[in-house]
Amino acid sequence: MAHKTHKVKQGDCISSIAFKYGFFPDTIWNDSKNSKLKQERKDPNVLLPGDEVFIRDKEKKEESCASENKHRFKRKGVPEKLVIH
């Protein structure tokens, strides 16, 4: 999957963009490829139509566990996807 660039539309903010792509807002706002935008706008809630926000690829995380034991996993927030095989 290729990295994406999100072109800001009226009403977008970093939080709404992050939710759309399944990230935490700080993950996108603090990405080094968004540093120029961050410098220009200062506030992640104030973006202008036409601004471009870099969206990195999602990273897959896997956990190996013994199937005969009980395991507890903690979800950190809204961007979630849990697949059990």
Secondary structure, DSSP 4 states (H G I P E B T S, - for coil): ---EEEEP-TT--HHHHHHHHT--HHHHHT-GGGHHHHHHH-STT---TT-EEEEPPPPP------TTS-------SSS------
